[in-house]
Amino acid sequence: MSSDFDDFEEGATTRVPAPRQGMRMPSVELVVVEGKDRGRRVTVRAGVARIGTAKGSELELGDPTVSRVHCEIRVRTDTITLRDHGSTNGTYVGGARIRDADVPAGTIVRVGGTSVRVEVGDAPSFVEVSSASSFGELVGGSLPMRQLYAVLERIAGTDTTLLIEGETGTGKDVVARSLHGASRRKNGPFVPIDCGAIPENLFESELFGHVRGSFSGALSDRKGVFEEADGGTLFLDEIGEMPMSLQPKLLRAIETRAIRRVGGNVAKPVDVRIVAATNRDLGRGVNEGKFREDLYYRLAVVDVTLPPLRERPEDVPVLAQHFYEKLSPGAGALPPDFLRMLASRSFPGNVRELRNFIERSVSLGFVAPRSGAAPGLAAPASPRADLDEWVPLHLPLKDARQAWTGRFEEVYLRAMLRKTGGNVTRAAELAGVSRRFLQRLAARIGIRASEVGADPRDLEREEE
């Protein structure tokens, strides 16, 4: 996350009240010990510092062998992480080329012909942490999320531009909507646009609109998303997919707060707040010549990284309950065995995968409220001649097939274990799989030994 939030250079300075809660983190400084800029020293503020020749880098170097956005140092509560941004000449520690690694204090990092020492100061720094367990539609009380909430709370009342980075499925669009809902623009429009879904020849018209007759097919005047978002927030999703030819025009629109329709000759002022998001490494895009350096820094006045679900496992049960209540209002709490099963899954698709998993589980009856009792895992229904109820028609074919397969595996495994009286070895032989595979399948599905009469040591522990 960048910016110390004391002020933002977008029009008039906006001062934000100091945070009331926070936590101590290591105070880290970068010191150039060899190279053209020897002696230069910068402090890593707000947890991240970029090293490169680009203007706007926290440690800006004059070494021509250093890439524009060469690498970054990110400080967390207990680690210091070094990440290369696809630099031309690489980032090295002790002779080894580094792409993404934790480094200890005192490490010498070599970038091009320059060496930088990572030092930890005596006085710790102070990082904001919100006391909230949610922000708008965002849910989760883990430390990474509360640090994110603290940033969003402070910038919500401003018009500063925000760049949201993070893996696919982490909820970047939810951050944008939540920020809009907490802002003074909440009564204005929230206009999202997916930059990866627009043909290049229509991009300029989508952004800025066009006048009648400006090109073949332009049968009438049309507003672009900038005009549609006037008075509100424009969310540029997958900004890394924007064609290079359009990036200068977007930069000009952001800086001047005015647009010109395709084929028009009059500039129209627009009052919009820009929020952009990407799952790409824009620093790498800058180095590869696929993304403009000036646009990158113009979008990243404040930038936040949305943590993947694997970095906040304590939020999984909270999110699961949240999605369950939205799908089944008044259904109560999810059963402990279902939550334990969720904890055993990795969810590489992040929050989106978890949400889809809960929806499939409810739709297929894996978890449902029981009459007169708390919600629990629903007993698998017996197949009937009428199989339509088993077919999740609300899902695309690919997802429906996956959901059907998951349900079949549960029904098959329960039936096989009942047939063998809980004898795991015999069940594996009849199924034509290894004993260990069957154990893992049972753990993934969430089958307990008591449900099928098996010995817990056989079903719930893998062989050494």
Secondary structure, 3 states (H helix, E strand, C coil): CCCCCCCCCCCCCCCCCCCCCEEEECCEEEEEEECCCCCCEEECCCCEEEEECCCCCCEECCCCCCCCCCEEEEECCCCEEEEECCCCCCEEECCEECCEEECCCCCEEEECCEEEEEEECCCCEEEECCCCCEECCEECCCHHHHHHHHHHHHHCCCCCCEEEECCCCCCHHHHHHHHHHHCCCCCCCEEEEEHHHCCHHHHHHHHHCECCCCCCCCCCCECCHHHHCCCCEEEEECHHHCCHHHHHHHHHHHHHCEECCECCCCCEECCCEEEEEECCCHHHHHHCCCCCHHHHHHHCCEEEECCCHHHCHHHHHHHHHHHHHHHCCCCCCCCHHHHHHHHCCCCCCHHHHHHHHHHHHHHCCCEECCCCCCCEECCCCCCCCCCHHHCCCCCCHHHHHHHHHHHHHHHHHHHHHHHCCCCHHHHHHHHCCCHHHHHHHHHHHCCCHHHHCCCHHHHCCCCC
